[in-house]
């Protein structure tokens, strides 16, 4: 398999950040990275640009980290409450998902990417719950939220055995005629 050494001009998920020198398959470099100007071939002239790219990368990462820390401070002050419809015994109709949390945060003025909200399973019970929000590789926030009932909770009706009920019996099979 043929491989090419290239310098990345922009960060590529799973490959590297800007200024990194990486080895990729020739077809990936020729058909995707080079035509889109995401990378350049490794030459003496291009190696000189690596230092400028690394400096720009360090500045960008520092600004992303400070932005994530500021967003984390905002999220720690935020409290969310979901009023949901419930049935007998406080059983929820539906569930609270990460999309619901995302819309509730957007309503409160906090805009984050929905993919950053890590809710392992949808919430199907009343009470206090927590969700992890990963803002940066170094910054993760645990956001707590309440799920409360919109209507008063009625206890589940339990059927008491009554003596006036008749037992249901399976009807007898008719004999087949020969």
C-alpha positions as CSV (number, residue, x, y, z in Angstrom):
1,X,0.0,0.0,0.0
2,X,1.3,3.4,-1.0
3,X,1.4,6.1,1.7
4,X,2.1,9.8,1.5
5,X,3.5,12.1,4.1
6,X,1.5,15.4,4.3
7,X,1.2,18.5,6.4
8,X,-2.3,19.3,7.7
9,X,-3.4,22.9,7.3
10,X,-6.7,22.3,9.1
11,X,-7.6,19.9,11.9
12,X,-9.0,16.6,10.7
13,X,-11.0,14.4,13.1
14,X,-9.1,11.2,13.9
15,X,-6.0,12.2,12.0
16,X,-4.5,15.3,13.6
17,X,-4.5,19.0,14.1
18,X,-3.1,21.8,12.0
19,X,0.6,21.7,11.6
20,X,0.9,18.0,12.2
21,X,2.9,15.9,9.8
22,X,1.0,12.6,9.2
23,X,1.3,9.6,7.0
24,X,-1.9,8.7,5.1
25,X,-2.9,6.5,2.2
26,X,-2.1,7.9,-1.2
27,X,-5.6,7.9,-2.4
28,X,-7.0,9.7,0.7
29,X,-4.4,12.4,0.2
30,X,-4.8,12.7,-3.6
31,X,-8.6,12.5,-3.7
32,X,-9.7,14.2,-0.5
33,X,-7.1,16.2,1.5
34,X,-5.2,17.9,-1.3
35,X,-8.1,19.0,-3.5
36,X,-9.9,20.5,-0.5
37,X,-6.7,22.3,0.6
38,X,-6.9,20.6,4.0
39,X,-3.3,19.4,3.6
40,X,-0.1,20.0,1.5
41,X,2.7,17.6,0.5
42,X,5.8,17.6,2.7
43,X,8.5,19.6,1.0
44,X,11.2,21.9,2.3
45,X,9.2,25.0,1.5
46,X,6.1,23.6,3.2
47,X,8.1,22.6,6.3
48,X,8.8,26.2,7.0
49,X,5.1,26.9,7.4
50,X,4.8,24.3,10.1
51,X,6.0,26.6,12.8
52,X,3.4,29.2,11.9
53,X,0.7,26.6,11.8
54,X,1.7,25.2,15.2
55,X,1.6,28.7,16.7
56,X,-1.8,29.3,15.3
57,X,-3.0,25.9,16.6
58,X,-1.7,26.7,20.1
59,X,-3.6,30.1,20.1
60,X,-6.8,28.4,18.8
61,X,-6.6,25.6,21.5
62,X,-6.0,28.2,24.2
63,X,-9.0,30.2,23.1
64,X,-11.2,27.1,22.9
65,X,-10.2,26.1,26.4
66,X,-10.9,29.5,27.9
67,X,-14.3,29.5,26.1
68,X,-15.1,26.1,27.4
69,X,-14.2,27.1,31.0
70,X,-16.4,30.2,30.7
71,X,-19.3,28.0,29.4
72,X,-18.8,25.6,32.3
73,X,-19.2,28.4,34.8
74,X,-22.5,29.4,33.1
75,X,-23.7,25.8,33.1
76,X,-22.9,25.3,36.8
77,X,-25.2,28.3,37.6
78,X,-28.0,26.9,35.5
79,X,-30.9,24.8,36.8
80,X,-33.3,23.0,34.6
81,X,-36.8,21.6,35.4
82,X,-39.0,19.6,33.1
83,X,-42.7,19.4,33.7
84,X,-44.0,16.2,32.2
85,X,-47.4,14.5,31.9
86,X,-47.7,11.5,34.1
87,X,-50.2,8.7,34.5
88,X,-51.2,6.6,37.5
89,X,-48.4,6.1,40.0
90,X,-46.3,8.9,38.6
91,X,-45.4,7.0,35.4
92,X,-44.1,9.3,32.6
93,X,-45.6,9.4,29.2
94,X,-42.5,9.4,27.0
95,X,-39.0,10.3,28.2
96,X,-36.5,13.2,28.6
97,X,-33.7,12.9,26.0
98,X,-30.6,14.9,25.2
99,X,-32.5,16.7,22.5
100,X,-35.0,17.9,25.2
101,X,-32.1,19.1,27.4
102,X,-30.6,20.9,24.4
103,X,-33.8,22.8,23.6
104,X,-34.2,23.7,27.3
105,X,-30.7,25.1,27.4
106,X,-31.3,27.0,24.2
107,X,-34.4,28.5,25.8
108,X,-32.3,29.7,28.8
109,X,-29.8,31.4,26.4
110,X,-27.0,28.8,26.4
111,X,-26.0,27.5,23.0
112,X,-24.0,24.3,22.8
113,X,-23.8,21.5,20.3
114,X,-26.3,18.7,21.0
115,X,-23.6,16.1,20.5
116,X,-21.7,17.4,23.5
117,X,-24.6,16.3,25.8
118,X,-23.9,12.7,27.0
119,X,-27.1,11.2,28.4
120,X,-26.6,7.4,28.3
121,X,-30.3,6.4,28.5
122,X,-33.4,8.5,28.3
123,X,-34.9,9.6,31.6
124,X,-38.2,7.9,32.4
125,X,-38.6,8.6,36.1
126,X,-39.5,11.6,38.2
127,X,-36.9,13.2,40.4
128,X,-33.4,14.7,40.2
129,X,-31.1,13.5,37.5
130,X,-27.6,14.4,36.2
131,X,-26.2,14.6,32.7
132,X,-22.6,15.1,31.6
133,X,-21.7,17.8,29.1
134,X,-18.3,17.6,27.5
135,X,-17.3,21.0,26.4
136,X,-13.6,20.4,25.7
137,X,-11.3,17.4,26.0
138,X,-10.3,18.9,29.4
139,X,-13.6,20.4,30.5
140,X,-16.6,18.3,31.5
141,X,-19.6,19.6,33.4
142,X,-22.2,17.6,35.4
143,X,-25.6,19.4,35.0
144,X,-28.4,18.4,37.3
145,X,-32.0,18.7,36.3
146,X,-35.4,18.0,37.9
147,X,-38.2,16.0,36.3
148,X,-41.6,17.0,37.9
149,X,-45.2,16.0,37.2
150,X,-47.5,18.5,35.5
151,X,-50.6,17.0,37.1
152,X,-51.1,15.7,40.6
153,X,-49.8,12.1,41.1
154,X,-52.6,9.6,41.7
155,X,-51.7,6.3,43.3
156,X,-52.1,3.3,41.1
157,X,-55.4,1.6,41.5
158,X,-55.0,-1.9,42.8
159,X,-57.7,-4.4,42.1
160,X,-59.0,-6.2,45.1
161,X,-60.0,-9.8,44.6
162,X,-63.8,-9.9,44.7
163,X,-65.9,-13.0,45.4
164,X,-68.6,-12.0,42.9
165,X,-66.3,-12.7,40.0
166,X,-66.6,-16.0,38.2
167,X,-63.6,-18.0,37.1
168,X,-63.3,-18.2,33.4
169,X,-62.9,-21.7,32.1
170,X,-61.8,-22.8,28.8
171,X,-64.7,-24.4,26.8
172,X,-64.5,-28.1,26.4
173,X,-63.4,-29.4,23.0
174,X,-66.0,-31.1,20.8
175,X,-65.1,-34.5,19.6
176,X,-64.5,-34.7,15.9
177,X,-66.9,-37.0,14.0
178,X,-65.5,-39.8,12.1
